[in-house]
Amino acid sequence: MFDQLNYLMVLAEEQNITRAADRLFISQPALTVYLNRLERDLGVRLFDRSTNPIRITEAGTYYISELEKICNMQDRLARDLLQFNSDPDLKLNLGIGRNRGTIWLPMTLPRLQRMFPDAEISVSEDRDVNMIEKVLHGVLDMAVVETYVYNAKLSYLRLPQEFHLFLVPRSIPLMKSYDLTGNSMTHPLDVDAERLSNELFICPSVKGSMNRHTQWMCTAYNFHPKRTMFISNAVTVYQMVANGMGIAFENAAYSHFVHTEEKPVFVMPGGSPTSFRIYVVFNAKRITPLHRTFMQLLHDAIGETLYGRKFEMEYM
């Protein structure tokens, strides 16, 4: 059934049997025979092949939609059945944003797995509002978010603050007039944002929260990019800036684990980084030693990486 869904979705995307067959690594005649047999068994046309490109029919759209639901139900059923053979105290369903996960999960999950070798860990990457809703309904055990929305049914661990600031290539002519000795994420260079306005600005994906932060910073500091480029992968953005292309507003923690020949210059009007509070949201009634250990590891990783020390755990 999953193969059937995959075949039909690729056909709907490509609108061409030959191209779809190439993507599916099967022959064009085999895909045609498969589609003919399926339409005959169902008694409806899923695709109108009298046009070029071929068009999915109303029946085809409905069939794919319902088939996708059935496949998701089968997948969920298989996962639920596995729970009967697993220890619920050794399961962690974690939600975290893609870019934040890139920073902190490599520092925490390998250690957690060594401490709990039989643990079943799954990670969901989603928007903050969706992850909080999933924690509330028990789909996720906990989520790492920066959106503090109080709910009496949930508990919160306040994590050490992250730093966000402008990243600028060392190679641009403007930087040659500054003394960059001691420049770091905690000691950014105080530069008027208007002086950076004639450069390419690399923005996060419009779907992510960092895009909203970036827009707010540009408005607050009257920053007007000459050109913009949208890239969703923050590690790619950091590497591009470090290698001399563009300016970005990013989480400064990337400088600790993304290794480049040169680091970018950390810049912030006023000379102080912008801090963002982040939280672990969880349901205290369902918390296990595995969950608490993960929160401790994450809390310590952020404190030691950004501040060089550990902090007391602050539950809310």
ZAMIVEX-465919 format. One record per residue (C-alpha): residue number from 1; z, y, x. Coordinates in steps of 0.2 Angstrom, whole numbers, plus 5000, padded with zeros to 4 digits. Each point is the difference from the previous one (the first is absolute). Layout:
@num:NUM&Z:Z&Y:Y&X:X
...
//
This chain:
@num:1&Z:5000&Y:5000&X:5000
@num:2&Z:5004&Y:5012&X:5015
@num:3&Z:4983&Y:4996&X:5007
@num:4&Z:4991&Y:5003&X:4983
@num:5&Z:5009&Y:5017&X:4999
@num:6&Z:4995&Y:5004&X:5018
@num:7&Z:4982&Y:4996&X:4997
@num:8&Z:4999&Y:5010&X:4984
@num:9&Z:5008&Y:5015&X:5008
@num:10&Z:4989&Y:5000&X:5015
@num:11&Z:4985&Y:4999&X:4988
@num:12&Z:5006&Y:5015&X:4990
@num:13&Z:5002&Y:5010&X:5016
@num:14&Z:4984&Y:4996&X:5008
@num:15&Z:4989&Y:5000&X:4984
@num:16&Z:4988&Y:4988&X:5010
@num:17&Z:5001&Y:4981&X:5001
@num:18&Z:4993&Y:4999&X:5018
@num:19&Z:5012&Y:5013&X:5007
@num:20&Z:5015&Y:4992&X:4990
@num:21&Z:4995&Y:4983&X:5007
@num:22&Z:5000&Y:5007&X:5018
@num:23&Z:5017&Y:5006&X:4998
@num:24&Z:5006&Y:4984&X:4992
@num:25&Z:4992&Y:4990&X:5014
@num:26&Z:4990&Y:4989&X:4988
@num:27&Z:4982&Y:4999&X:4997
@num:28&Z:4991&Y:5011&X:4987
@num:29&Z:4994&Y:4985&X:4990
@num:30&Z:5017&Y:4992&X:4999
@num:31&Z:5008&Y:5016&X:4993
@num:32&Z:4986&Y:5001&X:4987
@num:33&Z:5003&Y:4982&X:4995
@num:34&Z:5019&Y:5003&X:4999
@num:35&Z:4998&Y:5016&X:4989
@num:36&Z:4987&Y:4991&X:4989
@num:37&Z:5012&Y:4986&X:4997
@num:38&Z:5015&Y:5011&X:4997
@num:39&Z:4991&Y:5011&X:4987
@num:40&Z:4993&Y:4984&X:4992
@num:41&Z:5018&Y:4993&X:4999
@num:42&Z:5007&Y:5016&X:4993
@num:43&Z:4986&Y:5003&X:4988
@num:44&Z:4998&Y:5019&X:5005
@num:45&Z:4990&Y:5010&X:5013
@num:46&Z:5012&Y:5007&X:5013
@num:47&Z:4986&Y:5010&X:5009
@num:48&Z:4984&Y:5007&X:4994
@num:49&Z:4988&Y:4994&X:5013
@num:50&Z:4985&Y:5008&X:4992
@num:51&Z:5004&Y:5016&X:5009
@num:52&Z:5000&Y:5005&X:5018
@num:53&Z:5014&Y:5002&X:5005
@num:54&Z:5007&Y:4987&X:4989
@num:55&Z:5014&Y:5006&X:4988
@num:56&Z:5016&Y:4993&X:4994
@num:57&Z:5000&Y:4998&X:4981
@num:58&Z:5015&Y:5005&X:4989
@num:59&Z:5004&Y:4981&X:4998
@num:60&Z:5000&Y:4999&X:5019
@num:61&Z:5012&Y:5014&X:5003
@num:62&Z:5011&Y:4993&X:4987
@num:63&Z:4999&Y:4982&X:5007
@num:64&Z:5004&Y:5006&X:5018
@num:65&Z:5015&Y:5011&X:4994
@num:66&Z:5008&Y:4985&X:4991
@num:67&Z:4996&Y:4988&X:5014
@num:68&Z:5009&Y:5012&X:5012
@num:69&Z:5015&Y:4999&X:4988
@num:70&Z:5000&Y:4981&X:5000
@num:71&Z:4998&Y:4999&X:5019
@num:72&Z:5015&Y:5012&X:5002
@num:73&Z:5010&Y:4990&X:4988
@num:74&Z:4996&Y:4984&X:5009
@num:75&Z:5005&Y:5008&X:5017
@num:76&Z:5017&Y:5006&X:4992
@num:77&Z:5003&Y:4983&X:4993
@num:78&Z:4998&Y:4992&X:5017
@num:79&Z:5011&Y:5012&X:5008
@num:80&Z:5013&Y:4998&X:4986
@num:81&Z:5000&Y:4981&X:5002
@num:82&Z:5003&Y:5001&X:5019
@num:83&Z:5016&Y:5009&X:4996
@num:84&Z:5007&Y:4983&X:4993
@num:85&Z:4999&Y:4993&X:5018
@num:86&Z:5007&Y:5016&X:5009
@num:87&Z:5017&Y:5008&X:5003
@num:88&Z:5000&Y:5016&X:4990
@num:89&Z:5012&Y:5007&X:5013
@num:90&Z:4987&Y:4999&X:5013
@num:91&Z:4986&Y:5009&X:4991
@num:92&Z:4996&Y:5018&X:5003
@num:93&Z:4986&Y:5009&X:4990
@num:94&Z:4999&Y:5017&X:5008
@num:95&Z:4990&Y:5015&X:4995
@num:96&Z:4995&Y:5014&X:5013
@num:97&Z:4985&Y:5012&X:5003
@num:98&Z:4986&Y:4994&X:5011
@num:99&Z:5002&Y:5013&X:5013
@num:100&Z:5019&Y:5000&X:5000
@num:101&Z:4999&Y:4981&X:5001
@num:102&Z:4989&Y:5001&X:5016
@num:103&Z:5014&Y:5009&X:5009
@num:104&Z:5016&Y:4991&X:4995
@num:105&Z:4995&Y:4982&X:4994
@num:106&Z:4995&Y:4995&X:5018
@num:107&Z:5017&Y:5006&X:5006
@num:108&Z:5010&Y:4991&X:4986
@num:109&Z:4992&Y:4985&X:4993
@num:110&Z:4998&Y:4989&X:5016
@num:111&Z:5019&Y:5002&X:5003
@num:112&Z:5004&Y:4996&X:4982
@num:113&Z:4989&Y:4984&X:5001
@num:114&Z:5009&Y:4995&X:5016
@num:115&Z:5017&Y:5003&X:4991
@num:116&Z:4994&Y:4991&X:4984
@num:117&Z:4987&Y:4987&X:5006
@num:118&Z:4998&Y:4993&X:4983
@num:119&Z:4998&Y:5016&X:4991
@num:120&Z:4986&Y:5003&X:4988
@num:121&Z:4994&Y:5018&X:5003
@num:122&Z:4986&Y:5009&X:4990
@num:123&Z:4995&Y:5018&X:5001
@num:124&Z:4992&Y:5010&X:4987
@num:125&Z:4991&Y:5017&X:5005
@num:126&Z:5000&Y:5012&X:4985
@num:127&Z:5004&Y:5018&X:4995
@num:128&Z:5018&Y:5005&X:4999
@num:129&Z:5001&Y:5002&X:4981
@num:130&Z:4992&Y:4983&X:4997
@num:131&Z:5012&Y:4991&X:5013
@num:132&Z:5015&Y:5008&X:4992
@num:133&Z:4994&Y:4993&X:4983
@num:134&Z:4998&Y:4983&X:5007
@num:135&Z:5018&Y:5000&X:5007
@num:136&Z:5006&Y:5005&X:4984
@num:137&Z:4992&Y:4986&X:4991
@num:138&Z:5004&Y:4987&X:5014
@num:139&Z:4982&Y:4998&X:5007
@num:140&Z:5006&Y:5007&X:5016
@num:141&Z:5018&Y:4997&X:5008
@num:142&Z:4999&Y:5017&X:5009
@num:143&Z:4988&Y:5014&X:5004
@num:144&Z:4999&Y:5013&X:5014
@num:145&Z:4996&Y:5017&X:4992
@num:146&Z:5001&Y:5018&X:5003
@num:147&Z:5000&Y:5004&X:4982
@num:148&Z:5018&Y:5002&X:4994
@num:149&Z:5001&Y:4996&X:4981
@num:150&Z:5017&Y:4996&X:4995
@num:151&Z:5002&Y:4986&X:4988
@num:152&Z:5018&Y:4993&X:4995
@num:153&Z:4994&Y:4982&X:5001
@num:154&Z:4994&Y:5002&X:5019
@num:155&Z:5009&Y:5003&X:5016
@num:156&Z:4994&Y:5010&X:5015
@num:157&Z:5002&Y:4999&X:5019
@num:158&Z:4997&Y:5017&X:5008
@num:159&Z:4990&Y:4997&X:5016
@num:160&Z:4999&Y:5012&X:5015
@num:161&Z:4988&Y:5013&X:4998
@num:162&Z:4982&Y:4999&X:5007
@num:163&Z:4991&Y:5014&X:5009
@num:164&Z:4983&Y:5007&X:4994
@num:165&Z:4990&Y:5013&X:5010
@num:166&Z:4983&Y:5006&X:5005
@num:167&Z:4991&Y:4989&X:5014
@num:168&Z:4988&Y:5010&X:5011
@num:169&Z:4989&Y:4993&X:5014
@num:170&Z:5005&Y:5006&X:5018
@num:171&Z:4982&Y:5002&X:5004
@num:172&Z:4997&Y:5015&X:4988
@num:173&Z:4998&Y:5017&X:5009
@num:174&Z:5015&Y:5007&X:4990
@num:175&Z:5012&Y:4988&X:5008
@num:176&Z:4996&Y:5006&X:5018
@num:177&Z:5009&Y:5016&X:4997
@num:178&Z:5017&Y:4991&X:4996
@num:179&Z:5013&Y:4992&X:5011
@num:180&Z:5001&Y:4982&X:4993
@num:181&Z:5014&Y:4995&X:5010
@num:182&Z:5013&Y:4991&X:4990
@num:183&Z:4989&Y:4999&X:4984
@num:184&Z:5006&Y:4987&X:4989
@num:185&Z:5002&Y:4996&X:4981
@num:186&Z:5017&Y:5007&X:5001
@num:187&Z:4995&Y:5015&X:5010
@num:188&Z:4983&Y:5005&X:4993
@num:189&Z:4990&Y:5015&X:5006
@num:190&Z:5002&Y:5016&X:4990
@num:191&Z:4982&Y:5005&X:4996
@num:192&Z:4994&Y:5010&X:4985
@num:193&Z:4990&Y:4989&X:4989
@num:194&Z:4986&Y:5013&X:4998
@num:195&Z:4995&Y:4997&X:5018
@num:196&Z:4996&Y:4982&X:4996
@num:197&Z:4989&Y:5004&X:4985
@num:198&Z:4983&Y:4999&X:5009
@num:199&Z:5002&Y:4981&X:5004
@num:200&Z:4996&Y:4984&X:4991
@num:201&Z:5014&Y:4995&X:4989
@num:202&Z:5003&Y:4981&X:4997
@num:203&Z:5008&Y:4997&X:4983
@num:204&Z:5008&Y:4985&X:4993
@num:205&Z:4993&Y:4991&X:4985
@num:206&Z:5001&Y:5009&X:4984
@num:207&Z:5009&Y:4986&X:4992
@num:208&Z:5015&Y:5001&X:5011
@num:209&Z:5015&Y:5010&X:5000
@num:210&Z:4997&Y:5007&X:5018
@num:211&Z:4984&Y:5009&X:4992
@num:212&Z:5012&Y:5010&X:4989
@num:213&Z:5011&Y:5004&X:5015
@num:214&Z:4985&Y:5005&X:5010
@num:215&Z:4994&Y:5012&X:4986
@num:216&Z:5017&Y:5007&X:4998
@num:217&Z:5001&Y:5004&X:5019
@num:218&Z:4983&Y:5008&X:5000
@num:219&Z:5005&Y:5011&X:4986
@num:220&Z:5017&Y:5004&X:5007
@num:221&Z:4993&Y:5005&X:5017
@num:222&Z:4984&Y:5008&X:4994
@num:223&Z:4990&Y:4987&X:5010
@num:224&Z:4981&Y:5000&X:4996
@num:225&Z:4991&Y:4985&X:5008
@num:226&Z:4982&Y:5004&X:5006
@num:227&Z:4995&Y:4982&X:4995
@num:228&Z:5009&Y:4985&X:4993
@num:229&Z:4999&Y:4981&X:5002
@num:230&Z:5009&Y:4988&X:4989
@num:231&Z:5007&Y:4984&X:5008
@num:232&Z:5013&Y:4989&X:4992
@num:233&Z:5006&Y:4991&X:5015
@num:234&Z:5013&Y:5011&X:5009
@num:235&Z:5000&Y:4990&X:5016
@num:236&Z:4981&Y:5004&X:5001
@num:237&Z:5004&Y:5018&X:4997
@num:238&Z:5013&Y:5001&X:5014
@num:239&Z:4988&Y:4991&X:5012
@num:240&Z:4986&Y:5012&X:4996
@num:241&Z:5010&Y:5015&X:5003
@num:242&Z:5008&Y:4993&X:5016
@num:243&Z:4982&Y:4997&X:5006
@num:244&Z:4995&Y:5018&X:4997
@num:245&Z:4993&Y:5000&X:4982
@num:246&Z:5007&Y:5011&X:4986
@num:247&Z:5017&Y:5006&X:4994
@num:248&Z:5012&Y:4990&X:4988
@num:249&Z:5017&Y:5002&X:4992
@num:250&Z:5008&Y:4983&X:5002
@num:251&Z:5016&Y:4990&X:5002
@num:252&Z:5006&Y:5003&X:5018
@num:253&Z:5006&Y:4982&X:5002
@num:254&Z:4983&Y:4994&X:5004
@num:255&Z:5002&Y:5007&X:5018
@num:256&Z:5013&Y:4986&X:5003
@num:257&Z:4989&Y:4985&X:4997
@num:258&Z:4981&Y:5006&X:5000
@num:259&Z:4996&Y:5000&X:5019
@num:260&Z:4986&Y:5012&X:5005
@num:261&Z:4995&Y:5007&X:5017
@num:262&Z:5007&Y:5017&X:4995
@num:263&Z:5012&Y:5005&X:4986
@num:264&Z:4995&Y:5014&X:4989
@num:265&Z:5009&Y:5016&X:5000
@num:266&Z:5014&Y:5001&X:4987
@num:267&Z:4998&Y:5017&X:4991
@num:268&Z:5010&Y:5008&X:4986
@num:269&Z:5001&Y:5019&X:4995
@num:270&Z:5017&Y:5005&X:5003
@num:271&Z:5003&Y:4987&X:5013
@num:272&Z:5010&Y:4987&X:4989
@num:273&Z:4993&Y:4984&X:4993
@num:274&Z:4999&Y:4997&X:4981
@num:275&Z:5012&Y:4986&X:4995
@num:276&Z:4998&Y:4988&X:4985
@num:277&Z:5013&Y:4990&X:4992
@num:278&Z:4996&Y:4982&X:4997
@num:279&Z:5010&Y:4987&X:4990
@num:280&Z:5002&Y:4981&X:4997
@num:281&Z:5000&Y:4998&X:4981
@num:282&Z:5008&Y:4983&X:4994
@num:283&Z:5010&Y:4992&X:4986
@num:284&Z:5017&Y:4997&X:5007
@num:285&Z:5003&Y:4985&X:4988
@num:286&Z:4986&Y:4990&X:5008
@num:287&Z:5004&Y:5004&X:5018
@num:288&Z:5002&Y:4986&X:5013
@num:289&Z:5005&Y:4999&X:5018
@num:290&Z:4981&Y:4999&X:5005
@num:291&Z:4997&Y:5017&X:4990
@num:292&Z:5015&Y:5008&X:5008
@num:293&Z:4995&Y:4995&X:5018
@num:294&Z:4983&Y:5007&X:4997
@num:295&Z:5007&Y:5017&X:4995
@num:296&Z:5011&Y:5000&X:5015
@num:297&Z:4986&Y:4996&X:5012
@num:298&Z:4989&Y:5013&X:4992
@num:299&Z:5013&Y:5013&X:5000
@num:300&Z:5004&Y:4997&X:5018
@num:301&Z:4982&Y:5000&X:5005
@num:302&Z:4997&Y:5017&X:4993
@num:303&Z:5016&Y:5007&X:5008
@num:304&Z:4997&Y:4993&X:5017
@num:305&Z:4981&Y:5004&X:5000
@num:306&Z:5001&Y:5018&X:4994
@num:307&Z:5018&Y:5005&X:5006
@num:308&Z:5004&Y:4988&X:5013
@num:309&Z:5016&Y:4994&X:4991
@num:310&Z:5006&Y:4990&X:4985
@num:311&Z:5007&Y:5009&X:4984
@num:312&Z:5013&Y:4994&X:4988
@num:313&Z:4992&Y:4992&X:4984
@num:314&Z:5000&Y:5012&X:4986
@num:315&Z:4999&Y:4992&X:4983
@num:316&Z:4998&Y:5011&X:4984
//
